[in-house]
């Protein structure tokens, strides 16, 4: 029988902070999510060229900052000069790309739970997971419940399994592979995190039959959120914590 690390999940998790209301993957976004009542947030972690763990979703900085170029080609000092808030709106001008250390310090200050999604640049799947876990484990208080470590990249999750076997892992699925169940077993996944737009009652039942909680992304419609929970989904990731929390709770 498979056993999974214990994990107490909220029903609502702020996606990249509170992406609809603040720049994604920033300290400001995490604060806004907390202000809206979220008790957990999800963020994306990747590495600068010189190996610093930062928050960033895309492989380049063009969409979310005032700069241009591939993250993997930029040292942290270059990335730090970019404005990660001004593209979202003038109220957030001057917001910087945060390090993982800064992110975790804020999460502890706000008493939030966190899902760290390992989002490696191509070819850095193992390295990104290893650095992320090294940083997080070095900072993590012994008396605090661990974070959820997730990724679409199986090598990243295999590394997380080896580096931090006692921390829960979330297997992120977009287009479900035929061998998804075997992969989930191999990486000892604690949760299965699904793209709600590609799933239905039958496929959600398949995931639940493995004995794992199912988490769904990205859910911004309160009616859809309620329907997913009715199908057995434990938590939803949302860009709009303020809108989803009143119908699901935290």
DADACOR-V667324 format. One record per pair of residues at least 6 apart in sequence whose ideal C-beta (glycine too) atoms are under 8 Angstrom apart, sorted by sequence separation. I is the first residue (numbers start at 1). GAP is how many residues later the second one is. D is the distance in whole Angstrom. If there is no record, write none. Layout:
i:I gap:GAP d:D
i:I gap:GAP d:D
This chain:
i:17 gap:6 d:8
i:22 gap:6 d:5
i:23 gap:6 d:6
i:47 gap:6 d:6
i:48 gap:6 d:6
i:58 gap:6 d:7
i:61 gap:6 d:5
i:62 gap:6 d:5
i:85 gap:6 d:8
i:86 gap:6 d:7
i:107 gap:6 d:8
i:140 gap:6 d:7
i:151 gap:6 d:5
i:177 gap:6 d:7
i:183 gap:6 d:8
i:208 gap:6 d:6
i:219 gap:6 d:5
i:238 gap:6 d:4
i:17 gap:7 d:6
i:22 gap:7 d:4
i:34 gap:7 d:8
i:46 gap:7 d:8
i:47 gap:7 d:7
i:57 gap:7 d:7
i:61 gap:7 d:7
i:62 gap:7 d:8
i:85 gap:7 d:3
i:86 gap:7 d:4
i:107 gap:7 d:5
i:118 gap:7 d:8
i:120 gap:7 d:7
i:121 gap:7 d:7
i:140 gap:7 d:8
i:150 gap:7 d:8
i:160 gap:7 d:7
i:173 gap:7 d:6
i:207 gap:7 d:5
i:229 gap:7 d:8
i:16 gap:8 d:4
i:17 gap:8 d:7
i:21 gap:8 d:8
i:33 gap:8 d:5
i:45 gap:8 d:5
i:46 gap:8 d:7
i:56 gap:8 d:7
i:60 gap:8 d:7
i:61 gap:8 d:6
i:71 gap:8 d:7
i:85 gap:8 d:6
i:86 gap:8 d:7
i:98 gap:8 d:8
i:120 gap:8 d:4
i:149 gap:8 d:8
i:161 gap:8 d:6
i:184 gap:8 d:6
i:228 gap:8 d:6
i:236 gap:8 d:7
i:16 gap:9 d:5
i:17 gap:9 d:6
i:22 gap:9 d:8
i:45 gap:9 d:7
i:60 gap:9 d:6
i:61 gap:9 d:8
i:85 gap:9 d:6
i:86 gap:9 d:8
i:119 gap:9 d:8
i:120 gap:9 d:7
i:151 gap:9 d:7
i:160 gap:9 d:6
i:171 gap:9 d:8
i:194 gap:9 d:8
i:219 gap:9 d:6
i:19 gap:10 d:7
i:22 gap:10 d:4
i:45 gap:10 d:6
i:46 gap:10 d:5
i:60 gap:10 d:5
i:61 gap:10 d:6
i:83 gap:10 d:6
i:85 gap:10 d:3
i:104 gap:10 d:7
i:118 gap:10 d:6
i:194 gap:10 d:7
i:204 gap:10 d:6
i:17 gap:11 d:8
i:18 gap:11 d:6
i:21 gap:11 d:5
i:22 gap:11 d:8
i:30 gap:11 d:5
i:44 gap:11 d:6
i:59 gap:11 d:6
i:60 gap:11 d:6
i:83 gap:11 d:6
i:84 gap:11 d:5
i:103 gap:11 d:8
i:118 gap:11 d:5
i:136 gap:11 d:6
i:149 gap:11 d:5
i:225 gap:11 d:5
i:17 gap:12 d:2
i:29 gap:12 d:8
i:43 gap:12 d:5
i:44 gap:12 d:6
i:59 gap:12 d:6
i:83 gap:12 d:7
i:84 gap:12 d:6
i:157 gap:12 d:5
i:171 gap:12 d:7
i:180 gap:12 d:8
i:216 gap:12 d:5
i:236 gap:12 d:7
i:16 gap:13 d:6
i:17 gap:13 d:5
i:30 gap:13 d:7
i:44 gap:13 d:4
i:46 gap:13 d:8
i:58 gap:13 d:8
i:59 gap:13 d:7
i:61 gap:13 d:7
i:83 gap:13 d:8
i:84 gap:13 d:5
i:171 gap:13 d:5
i:194 gap:13 d:7
i:225 gap:13 d:7
i:18 gap:14 d:4
i:67 gap:14 d:8
i:82 gap:14 d:7
i:118 gap:14 d:6
i:157 gap:14 d:6
i:14 gap:15 d:8
i:17 gap:15 d:6
i:18 gap:15 d:4
i:21 gap:15 d:7
i:56 gap:15 d:6
i:67 gap:15 d:4
i:82 gap:15 d:6
i:149 gap:15 d:7
i:192 gap:15 d:5
i:14 gap:16 d:8
i:17 gap:16 d:5
i:66 gap:16 d:6
i:67 gap:16 d:8
i:80 gap:16 d:6
i:100 gap:16 d:8
i:116 gap:16 d:6
i:133 gap:16 d:7
i:171 gap:16 d:6
i:54 gap:17 d:8
i:65 gap:17 d:4
i:66 gap:17 d:4
i:80 gap:17 d:6
i:132 gap:17 d:8
i:199 gap:17 d:7
i:216 gap:17 d:5
i:219 gap:17 d:4
i:18 gap:18 d:6
i:25 gap:18 d:5
i:61 gap:18 d:7
i:65 gap:18 d:6
i:79 gap:18 d:5
i:146 gap:18 d:8
i:149 gap:18 d:6
i:169 gap:18 d:6
i:171 gap:18 d:4
i:192 gap:18 d:7
i:214 gap:18 d:7
i:215 gap:18 d:7
i:219 gap:18 d:7
i:220 gap:18 d:6
i:14 gap:19 d:3
i:25 gap:19 d:6
i:65 gap:19 d:5
i:149 gap:19 d:7
i:150 gap:19 d:7
i:151 gap:19 d:8
i:169 gap:19 d:7
i:170 gap:19 d:7
i:173 gap:19 d:7
i:214 gap:19 d:5
i:215 gap:19 d:6
i:216 gap:19 d:7
i:217 gap:19 d:7
i:218 gap:19 d:5
i:219 gap:19 d:5
i:220 gap:19 d:5
i:225 gap:19 d:5
i:229 gap:19 d:6
i:18 gap:20 d:7
i:64 gap:20 d:6
i:66 gap:20 d:6
i:116 gap:20 d:7
i:129 gap:20 d:8
i:146 gap:20 d:7
i:147 gap:20 d:7
i:148 gap:20 d:5
i:149 gap:20 d:5
i:150 gap:20 d:3
i:152 gap:20 d:4
i:169 gap:20 d:5
i:170 gap:20 d:7
i:171 gap:20 d:7
i:173 gap:20 d:7
i:175 gap:20 d:8
i:192 gap:20 d:5
i:194 gap:20 d:6
i:196 gap:20 d:4
i:214 gap:20 d:6
i:215 gap:20 d:5
i:216 gap:20 d:5
i:217 gap:20 d:4
i:218 gap:20 d:7
i:220 gap:20 d:5
i:61 gap:21 d:6
i:66 gap:21 d:7
i:146 gap:21 d:5
i:147 gap:21 d:8
i:148 gap:21 d:7
i:149 gap:21 d:7
i:150 gap:21 d:7
i:151 gap:21 d:6
i:152 gap:21 d:8
i:169 gap:21 d:5
i:170 gap:21 d:4
i:171 gap:21 d:5
i:172 gap:21 d:5
i:173 gap:21 d:5
i:174 gap:21 d:5
i:191 gap:21 d:6
i:192 gap:21 d:8
i:193 gap:21 d:8
i:194 gap:21 d:7
i:195 gap:21 d:8
i:196 gap:21 d:7
i:213 gap:21 d:4
i:215 gap:21 d:7
i:216 gap:21 d:7
i:218 gap:21 d:6
i:222 gap:21 d:6
i:226 gap:21 d:6
i:14 gap:22 d:8
i:49 gap:22 d:8
i:54 gap:22 d:7
i:65 gap:22 d:7
i:129 gap:22 d:7
i:146 gap:22 d:7
i:148 gap:22 d:5
i:150 gap:22 d:5
i:152 gap:22 d:7
i:168 gap:22 d:4
i:169 gap:22 d:8
i:170 gap:22 d:7
i:171 gap:22 d:7
i:173 gap:22 d:7
i:176 gap:22 d:7
i:190 gap:22 d:7
i:191 gap:22 d:5
i:192 gap:22 d:5
i:193 gap:22 d:4
i:194 gap:22 d:5
i:195 gap:22 d:6
i:196 gap:22 d:8
i:213 gap:22 d:7
i:215 gap:22 d:7
i:222 gap:22 d:6
i:225 gap:22 d:6
i:226 gap:22 d:7
i:18 gap:23 d:8
i:48 gap:23 d:7
i:49 gap:23 d:6
i:52 gap:23 d:8
i:64 gap:23 d:6
i:76 gap:23 d:8
i:165 gap:23 d:7
i:168 gap:23 d:7
i:170 gap:23 d:5
i:175 gap:23 d:7
i:189 gap:23 d:6
i:190 gap:23 d:8
i:191 gap:23 d:7
i:192 gap:23 d:7
i:193 gap:23 d:8
i:194 gap:23 d:7
i:196 gap:23 d:6
i:220 gap:23 d:7
i:225 gap:23 d:6
i:14 gap:24 d:4
i:17 gap:24 d:6
i:47 gap:24 d:8
i:48 gap:24 d:8
i:49 gap:24 d:6
i:52 gap:24 d:4
i:63 gap:24 d:7
i:64 gap:24 d:8
i:129 gap:24 d:8
i:174 gap:24 d:7
i:191 gap:24 d:5
i:193 gap:24 d:6
i:204 gap:24 d:8
i:208 gap:24 d:5
i:220 gap:24 d:7
i:222 gap:24 d:7
i:13 gap:25 d:7
i:16 gap:25 d:8
i:46 gap:25 d:6
i:47 gap:25 d:8
i:49 gap:25 d:6
i:50 gap:25 d:5
i:54 gap:25 d:6
i:219 gap:25 d:7
i:222 gap:25 d:4
i:12 gap:26 d:6
i:14 gap:26 d:7
i:15 gap:26 d:8
i:16 gap:26 d:7
i:17 gap:26 d:7
i:48 gap:26 d:6
i:49 gap:26 d:5
i:50 gap:26 d:6
i:129 gap:26 d:8
i:133 gap:26 d:8
i:137 gap:26 d:8
i:161 gap:26 d:5
i:184 gap:26 d:6
i:205 gap:26 d:8
i:222 gap:26 d:8
i:12 gap:27 d:8
i:13 gap:27 d:4
i:14 gap:27 d:4
i:15 gap:27 d:6
i:16 gap:27 d:6
i:48 gap:27 d:6
i:129 gap:27 d:4
i:133 gap:27 d:6
i:137 gap:27 d:6
i:160 gap:27 d:8
i:161 gap:27 d:6
i:176 gap:27 d:7
i:204 gap:27 d:5
i:205 gap:27 d:7
i:10 gap:28 d:8
i:12 gap:28 d:8
i:13 gap:28 d:7
i:14 gap:28 d:7
i:16 gap:28 d:7
i:48 gap:28 d:4
i:125 gap:28 d:5
i:128 gap:28 d:6
i:129 gap:28 d:7
i:132 gap:28 d:8
i:136 gap:28 d:8
i:158 gap:28 d:7
i:184 gap:28 d:7
i:196 gap:28 d:7
i:204 gap:28 d:6
i:10 gap:29 d:5
i:13 gap:29 d:5
i:26 gap:29 d:7
i:126 gap:29 d:6
i:130 gap:29 d:6
i:134 gap:29 d:7
i:154 gap:29 d:6
i:158 gap:29 d:6
i:181 gap:29 d:6
i:204 gap:29 d:7
i:10 gap:30 d:5
i:25 gap:30 d:4
i:48 gap:30 d:8
i:125 gap:30 d:4
i:126 gap:30 d:7
i:129 gap:30 d:4
i:133 gap:30 d:4
i:137 gap:30 d:8
i:157 gap:30 d:4
i:201 gap:30 d:5
i:9 gap:31 d:8
i:25 gap:31 d:6
i:48 gap:31 d:6
i:104 gap:31 d:8
i:116 gap:31 d:5
i:118 gap:31 d:7
i:120 gap:31 d:8
i:125 gap:31 d:5
i:129 gap:31 d:5
i:133 gap:31 d:5
i:25 gap:32 d:6
i:65 gap:32 d:7
i:100 gap:32 d:7
i:104 gap:32 d:6
i:113 gap:32 d:7
i:115 gap:32 d:7
i:116 gap:32 d:7
i:118 gap:32 d:7
i:119 gap:32 d:7
i:154 gap:32 d:8
i:157 gap:32 d:7
i:196 gap:32 d:6
i:24 gap:33 d:7
i:108 gap:33 d:7
i:114 gap:33 d:5
i:115 gap:33 d:4
i:116 gap:33 d:5
i:117 gap:33 d:5
i:118 gap:33 d:4
i:120 gap:33 d:6
i:126 gap:33 d:5
i:130 gap:33 d:6
i:154 gap:33 d:7
i:101 gap:34 d:6
i:105 gap:34 d:8
i:113 gap:34 d:7
i:114 gap:34 d:8
i:115 gap:34 d:8
i:116 gap:34 d:7
i:117 gap:34 d:6
i:125 gap:34 d:8
i:129 gap:34 d:7
i:133 gap:34 d:8
i:100 gap:35 d:5
i:104 gap:35 d:5
i:113 gap:35 d:8
i:115 gap:35 d:6
i:118 gap:35 d:7
i:61 gap:36 d:8
i:100 gap:36 d:7
i:104 gap:36 d:8
i:108 gap:36 d:7
i:120 gap:36 d:6
i:196 gap:37 d:8
i:101 gap:38 d:7
i:118 gap:38 d:4
i:25 gap:39 d:7
i:118 gap:39 d:8
i:24 gap:40 d:6
i:196 gap:40 d:8
i:16 gap:41 d:7
i:23 gap:41 d:7
i:56 gap:41 d:6
i:150 gap:41 d:8
i:55 gap:42 d:7
i:118 gap:42 d:7
i:148 gap:42 d:7
i:54 gap:43 d:5
i:55 gap:43 d:5
i:148 gap:43 d:7
i:150 gap:43 d:6
i:191 gap:43 d:8
i:54 gap:44 d:7
i:55 gap:44 d:8
i:193 gap:44 d:8
i:54 gap:45 d:6
i:55 gap:45 d:7
i:170 gap:45 d:7
i:53 gap:46 d:6
i:54 gap:46 d:7
i:52 gap:47 d:6
i:53 gap:47 d:4
i:53 gap:48 d:8
i:55 gap:48 d:6
i:72 gap:49 d:4
i:71 gap:50 d:6
i:72 gap:50 d:8
i:70 gap:51 d:7
i:72 gap:52 d:7
i:45 gap:55 d:6
i:115 gap:55 d:7
i:117 gap:55 d:7
i:28 gap:57 d:6
i:26 gap:58 d:5
i:25 gap:59 d:8
i:26 gap:59 d:6
i:43 gap:60 d:6
i:23 gap:61 d:6
i:23 gap:62 d:5
i:57 gap:62 d:6
i:59 gap:62 d:5
i:56 gap:63 d:7
i:59 gap:63 d:7
i:23 gap:64 d:7
i:24 gap:64 d:8
i:28 gap:64 d:6
i:23 gap:65 d:4
i:22 gap:66 d:7
i:23 gap:66 d:8
i:26 gap:66 d:8
i:41 gap:66 d:7
i:28 gap:67 d:5
i:27 gap:68 d:7
i:23 gap:69 d:5
i:26 gap:69 d:5
i:22 gap:70 d:7
i:26 gap:70 d:8
i:26 gap:71 d:8
i:27 gap:71 d:5
i:41 gap:71 d:6
i:43 gap:71 d:7
i:45 gap:71 d:6
i:23 gap:72 d:6
i:25 gap:72 d:8
i:26 gap:72 d:6
i:40 gap:72 d:6
i:41 gap:72 d:8
i:42 gap:72 d:7
i:43 gap:72 d:8
i:45 gap:72 d:7
i:46 gap:72 d:8
i:25 gap:73 d:8
i:30 gap:73 d:7
i:39 gap:73 d:6
i:40 gap:73 d:4
i:41 gap:73 d:6
i:42 gap:73 d:4
i:43 gap:73 d:7
i:44 gap:73 d:5
i:45 gap:73 d:6
i:46 gap:73 d:5
i:47 gap:73 d:7
i:38 gap:74 d:7
i:39 gap:74 d:6
i:40 gap:74 d:6
i:41 gap:74 d:7
i:43 gap:74 d:7
i:45 gap:74 d:6
i:46 gap:74 d:6
i:47 gap:74 d:7
i:27 gap:75 d:7
i:31 gap:75 d:7
i:40 gap:75 d:7
i:42 gap:75 d:6
i:44 gap:75 d:4
i:46 gap:75 d:6
i:53 gap:75 d:8
i:27 gap:76 d:7
i:30 gap:76 d:6
i:34 gap:76 d:5
i:51 gap:76 d:7
i:30 gap:77 d:7
i:47 gap:77 d:6
i:34 gap:78 d:6
i:46 gap:78 d:8
i:53 gap:78 d:5
i:27 gap:79 d:5
i:31 gap:79 d:7
i:33 gap:79 d:8
i:53 gap:79 d:5
i:30 gap:80 d:7
i:47 gap:80 d:7
i:51 gap:80 d:6
i:47 gap:81 d:5
i:30 gap:82 d:7
i:46 gap:82 d:6
i:53 gap:82 d:5
i:45 gap:83 d:7
i:47 gap:84 d:6
i:45 gap:87 d:5
i:13 gap:102 d:6
i:10 gap:103 d:7
i:42 gap:108 d:8
i:115 gap:122 d:8
i:8 gap:137 d:6
i:7 gap:138 d:8
i:9 gap:139 d:8
i:5 gap:141 d:7
i:7 gap:141 d:6
i:5 gap:161 d:6
i:7 gap:161 d:5
i:5 gap:162 d:7
i:6 gap:162 d:8
i:5 gap:163 d:4
i:4 gap:164 d:7
i:9 gap:182 d:8
i:2 gap:183 d:7
i:7 gap:183 d:6
i:4 gap:184 d:7
i:7 gap:184 d:7
i:4 gap:185 d:8
i:5 gap:185 d:5
i:2 gap:186 d:7
i:4 gap:186 d:4
i:40 gap:195 d:8
i:42 gap:195 d:6
i:20 gap:200 d:7
i:13 gap:202 d:7
i:15 gap:202 d:7
i:15 gap:203 d:5
i:38 gap:203 d:4
i:9 gap:204 d:6
i:37 gap:204 d:6
i:36 gap:205 d:4
i:37 gap:205 d:7
i:7 gap:206 d:7
i:9 gap:206 d:7
i:36 gap:206 d:4
i:4 gap:207 d:8
i:38 gap:207 d:7
i:2 gap:208 d:8
i:4 gap:208 d:7
i:33 gap:208 d:5
i:37 gap:208 d:5
i:2 gap:209 d:7
i:36 gap:209 d:7
i:39 gap:211 d:5
i:38 gap:212 d:7
i:12 gap:213 d:8
i:37 gap:213 d:6
i:11 gap:218 d:7
i:21 gap:218 d:8
i:20 gap:219 d:4
i:21 gap:219 d:7
i:19 gap:220 d:4
i:20 gap:220 d:5
i:18 gap:221 d:7
i:21 gap:221 d:7
i:13 gap:222 d:5
i:15 gap:222 d:4
i:18 gap:222 d:7
i:11 gap:223 d:7
i:12 gap:223 d:7
i:13 gap:223 d:7
i:14 gap:223 d:8
i:15 gap:223 d:6
i:16 gap:223 d:7
i:18 gap:223 d:5
i:11 gap:224 d:6
i:12 gap:224 d:6
i:13 gap:224 d:5
i:14 gap:224 d:7
i:15 gap:224 d:5
i:18 gap:224 d:7
i:9 gap:225 d:5
i:10 gap:225 d:6
i:11 gap:225 d:7
i:13 gap:225 d:7
i:9 gap:226 d:5
i:12 gap:226 d:6
i:14 gap:227 d:5
i:12 gap:229 d:6
i:12 gap:232 d:5
i:12 gap:233 d:5
i:12 gap:236 d:5
i:11 gap:237 d:4
i:12 gap:237 d:7
i:11 gap:238 d:5
i:12 gap:238 d:6
i:10 gap:239 d:8
i:11 gap:239 d:7
i:10 gap:240 d:5
